[in-house]
Amino acid sequence: MDAAEVISLADAMRAYALESGRDLNAANMFTHTMLMRKLAADQNNEPFEPDMDDDAA
Protein backbone atom coordinates (compact mmCIF):
# COMPACT_ATOMS: atom_id res chain seq x y z
CA MET A 1 0.00 0.00 0.00
CA ASP A 2 1.53 3.29 -1.05
CA ALA A 3 0.86 6.74 0.38
CA ALA A 4 -1.79 7.55 -2.25
CA GLU A 5 -3.71 4.40 -1.34
CA VAL A 6 -3.51 5.26 2.36
CA ILE A 7 -4.86 8.74 1.65
CA SER A 8 -7.66 7.26 -0.46
CA LEU A 9 -8.50 4.89 2.39
CA ALA A 10 -8.50 7.84 4.79
CA ASP A 11 -10.99 9.71 2.62
CA ALA A 12 -13.27 6.68 2.45
CA MET A 13 -13.07 6.10 6.21
CA ARG A 14 -13.82 9.77 6.95
CA ALA A 15 -16.80 9.76 4.61
CA TYR A 16 -18.14 6.57 6.20
CA ALA A 17 -17.63 7.94 9.71
CA LEU A 18 -19.44 11.18 8.87
CA GLU A 19 -22.36 9.41 7.17
CA SER A 20 -22.86 6.78 9.86
CA GLY A 21 -22.19 8.89 12.93
CA ARG A 22 -19.10 6.87 13.83
CA ASP A 23 -16.08 8.30 15.62
CA LEU A 24 -14.26 10.49 13.10
CA ASN A 25 -11.24 10.82 15.41
CA ALA A 26 -10.76 7.04 15.47
CA ALA A 27 -10.80 6.92 11.66
CA ASN A 28 -8.29 9.76 11.48
CA MET A 29 -6.02 8.18 14.11
CA PHE A 30 -6.03 4.80 12.36
CA THR A 31 -5.15 6.41 9.03
CA HIS A 32 -2.44 8.57 10.57
CA THR A 33 -0.87 5.55 12.27
CA MET A 34 -0.88 3.52 9.05
CA LEU A 35 0.61 6.38 7.03
CA MET A 36 3.36 7.04 9.60
CA ARG A 37 4.28 3.33 9.69
CA LYS A 38 4.46 3.29 5.90
CA LEU A 39 6.64 6.40 5.80
CA ALA A 40 8.95 5.01 8.50
CA ALA A 41 9.30 1.71 6.63
CA ASP A 42 10.06 3.56 3.38
CA GLN A 43 12.60 5.78 5.11
CA ASN A 44 14.38 2.76 6.58
CA ASN A 45 14.12 0.89 3.27
CA GLU A 46 12.27 -1.98 4.94
CA PRO A 47 9.20 -3.89 3.77
CA PHE A 48 5.96 -2.61 5.32
CA GLU A 49 4.40 -5.18 7.63
CA PRO A 50 1.62 -4.40 10.09
CA ASP A 51 2.17 -5.21 13.75
CA MET A 52 0.87 -8.61 14.74
CA ASP A 53 -0.67 -9.04 18.17
CA ASP A 54 0.53 -11.96 20.25
CA ASP A 55 -3.10 -13.11 20.47
CA ALA A 56 -3.37 -13.38 16.68
CA ALA A 57 -1.06 -16.39 16.53
N, CA, C and O atoms as a DFTB+ gen file, in Angstrom:
228 C
 N C O
     1  1       0.857      -1.174       0.000
     2  2       0.000       0.000       0.000
     3  2       0.898       1.231       0.000
     4  3       1.726       1.406       0.894
     5  1       0.731       2.074      -0.999
     6  2       1.535       3.289      -1.051
     7  2       0.777       4.452      -0.405
     8  3      -0.375       4.308       0.006
     9  1       1.437       5.590      -0.324
    10  2       0.857       6.740       0.375
    11  2      -0.463       7.182      -0.261
    12  3      -1.394       7.556       0.452
    13  1      -0.550       7.143      -1.578
    14  2      -1.789       7.548      -2.253
    15  2      -2.949       6.632      -1.877
    16  3      -4.079       7.092      -1.713
    17  1      -2.673       5.345      -1.740
    18  2      -3.713       4.399      -1.338
    19  2      -4.135       4.633       0.105
    20  3      -5.315       4.513       0.433
    21  1      -3.185       4.966       0.969
    22  2      -3.512       5.259       2.365
    23  2      -4.392       6.498       2.439
    24  3      -5.360       6.529       3.199
    25  1      -4.063       7.517       1.657
    26  2      -4.863       8.740       1.652
    27  2      -6.260       8.461       1.100
    28  3      -7.243       9.001       1.608
    29  1      -6.356       7.637       0.083
    30  2      -7.656       7.260      -0.461
    31  2      -8.478       6.512       0.584
    32  3      -9.675       6.758       0.732
    33  1      -7.836       5.604       1.304
    34  2      -8.503       4.886       2.390
    35  2      -8.964       5.860       3.463
    36  3     -10.063       5.720       3.999
    37  1      -8.138       6.839       3.778
    38  2      -8.496       7.839       4.787
    39  2      -9.747       8.598       4.372
    40  3     -10.642       8.815       5.189
    41  1      -9.814       9.000       3.117
    42  2     -10.991       9.711       2.624
    43  2     -12.245       8.853       2.736
    44  3     -13.301       9.334       3.147
    45  1     -12.123       7.588       2.371
    46  2     -13.270       6.685       2.448
    47  2     -13.705       6.473       3.894
    48  3     -14.900       6.461       4.190
    49  1     -12.737       6.306       4.796
    50  2     -13.075       6.101       6.207
    51  2     -13.719       7.342       6.805
    52  3     -14.667       7.230       7.583
    53  1     -13.222       8.523       6.454
    54  2     -13.815       9.767       6.952
    55  2     -15.249       9.922       6.459
    56  3     -16.144      10.286       7.221
    57  1     -15.453       9.644       5.179
    58  2     -16.799       9.756       4.605
    59  2     -17.753       8.791       5.300
    60  3     -18.880       9.160       5.632
    61  1     -17.303       7.555       5.519
    62  2     -18.143       6.570       6.200
    63  2     -18.448       7.009       7.629
    64  3     -19.584       6.902       8.088
    65  1     -17.434       7.502       8.325
    66  2     -17.630       7.942       9.708
    67  2     -18.630       9.093       9.776
    68  3     -19.492       9.113      10.654
    69  1     -18.523      10.036       8.868
    70  2     -19.441      11.177       8.866
    71  2     -20.871      10.760       8.531
    72  3     -21.822      11.263       9.130
    73  1     -21.024       9.847       7.581
    74  2     -22.358       9.409       7.169
    75  2     -23.037       8.547       8.220
    76  3     -24.254       8.619       8.387
    77  1     -22.270       7.738       8.926
    78  2     -22.859       6.779       9.855
    79  2     -22.846       7.247      11.305
    80  3     -23.377       6.569      12.185
    81  1     -22.242       8.399      11.552
    82  2     -22.187       8.888      12.929
    83  2     -21.117       8.208      13.765
    84  3     -21.134       8.298      14.992
    85  1     -20.198       7.537      13.116
    86  2     -19.096       6.874      13.833
    87  2     -18.072       7.898      14.298
    88  3     -18.161       9.080      13.968
    89  1     -17.105       7.429      15.063
    90  2     -16.076       8.302      15.624
    91  2     -15.083       8.716      14.539
    92  3     -14.276       7.907      14.083
    93  1     -15.151       9.967      14.137
    94  2     -14.255      10.489      13.104
    95  2     -12.813      10.515      13.590
    96  3     -11.896      10.283      12.803
    97  1     -12.597      10.792      14.868
    98  2     -11.238      10.824      15.408
    99  2     -10.569       9.454      15.324
   100  3      -9.373       9.366      15.045
   101  1     -11.323       8.393      15.560
   102  2     -10.759       7.045      15.467
   103  2     -10.336       6.739      14.031
   104  3      -9.279       6.150      13.805
   105  1     -11.152       7.136      13.070
   106  2     -10.805       6.920      11.663
   107  2      -9.548       7.696      11.300
   108  3      -8.665       7.176      10.618
   109  1      -9.469       8.937      11.757
   110  2      -8.286       9.756      11.475
   111  2      -7.038       9.187      12.141
   112  3      -5.966       9.168      11.537
   113  1      -7.172       8.723      13.382
   114  2      -6.020       8.185      14.111
   115  2      -5.506       6.905      13.450
   116  3      -4.297       6.716      13.316
   117  1      -6.421       6.032      13.039
   118  2      -6.026       4.801      12.356
   119  2      -5.252       5.126      11.079
   120  3      -4.192       4.556      10.821
   121  1      -5.791       6.041      10.294
   122  2      -5.151       6.407       9.034
   123  2      -3.796       7.049       9.269
   124  3      -2.834       6.748       8.562
   125  1      -3.712       7.919      10.240
   126  2      -2.442       8.574      10.569
   127  2      -1.401       7.537      10.974
   128  3      -0.255       7.596      10.527
   129  1      -1.795       6.592      11.815
   130  2      -0.871       5.551      12.270
   131  2      -0.371       4.716      11.093
   132  3       0.824       4.439      10.991
   133  1      -1.279       4.315      10.208
   134  2      -0.881       3.516       9.049
   135  2       0.068       4.295       8.142
   136  3       1.062       3.747       7.665
   137  1      -0.237       5.571       7.903
   138  2       0.609       6.381       7.034
   139  2       1.990       6.575       7.645
   140  3       2.992       6.489       6.935
   141  1       2.063       6.833       8.940
   142  2       3.355       7.037       9.598
   143  2       4.184       5.755       9.587
   144  3       5.401       5.816       9.417
   145  1       3.550       4.601       9.765
   146  2       4.278       3.331       9.692
   147  2       4.826       3.107       8.286
   148  3       5.953       2.644       8.113
   149  1       4.017       3.442       7.293
   150  2       4.456       3.286       5.902
   151  2       5.636       4.202       5.606
   152  3       6.617       3.777       4.996
   153  1       5.544       5.456       6.034
   154  2       6.635       6.396       5.802
   155  2       7.907       5.966       6.526
   156  3       9.000       6.088       5.974
   157  1       7.781       5.467       7.750
   158  2       8.949       5.007       8.502
   159  2       9.588       3.802       7.815
   160  3      10.813       3.711       7.730
   161  1       8.767       2.884       7.329
   162  2       9.297       1.712       6.632
   163  2      10.006       2.125       5.346
   164  3      11.068       1.594       5.022
   165  1       9.421       3.073       4.612
   166  2      10.058       3.560       3.384
   167  2      11.375       4.253       3.688
   168  3      12.356       4.077       2.965
   169  1      11.400       5.037       4.749
   170  2      12.604       5.782       5.109
   171  2      13.734       4.830       5.503
   172  3      14.903       5.094       5.221
   173  1      13.379       3.732       6.151
   174  2      14.379       2.757       6.581
   175  2      14.628       1.689       5.528
   176  3      15.406       0.760       5.742
   177  1      13.950       1.832       4.376
   178  2      14.115       0.894       3.269
   179  2      13.780      -0.533       3.689
   180  3      14.473      -1.480       3.317
   181  1      12.715      -0.674       4.463
   182  2      12.267      -1.976       4.944
   183  2      10.896      -2.280       4.352
   184  3      10.153      -1.361       4.008
   185  1      10.555      -3.558       4.231
   186  2       9.198      -3.887       3.771
   187  2       8.185      -3.484       4.834
   188  3       8.462      -3.579       6.030
   189  1       7.010      -3.034       4.398
   190  2       5.961      -2.615       5.322
   191  2       5.176      -3.828       5.766
   192  3       4.578      -4.522       4.944
   193  1       5.173      -4.087       7.068
   194  2       4.398      -5.183       7.628
   195  2       3.667      -4.659       8.850
   196  3       4.288      -4.070       9.735
   197  1       2.359      -4.863       8.916
   198  2       1.620      -4.400      10.090
   199  2       2.033      -5.176      11.332
   200  3       2.478      -6.320      11.245
   201  1       1.879      -4.535      12.492
   202  2       2.172      -5.208      13.754
   203  2       1.207      -6.364      13.942
   204  3       0.021      -6.251      13.633
   205  1       1.716      -7.464      14.446
   206  2       0.872      -8.613      14.739
   207  2       0.758      -8.745      16.248
   208  3       1.765      -8.763      16.955
   209  1      -0.467      -8.836      16.737
   210  2      -0.672      -9.044      18.165
   211  2      -0.254     -10.457      18.532
   212  3      -0.314     -11.369      17.708
   213  1       0.171     -10.627      19.777
   214  2       0.531     -11.961      20.247
   215  2      -0.682     -12.883      20.244
   216  3      -0.542     -14.095      20.076
   217  1      -1.877     -12.312      20.429
   218  2      -3.098     -13.107      20.468
   219  2      -3.496     -13.625      19.093
   220  3      -4.263     -14.583      18.993
   221  1      -2.986     -13.007      18.035
   222  2      -3.374     -13.380      16.679
   223  2      -2.776     -14.716      16.257
   224  3      -3.277     -15.347      15.327
   225  1      -1.728     -15.151      16.917
   226  2      -1.058     -16.394      16.528
   227  2      -1.810     -17.618      16.954
   228  3      -1.366     -18.737      16.695
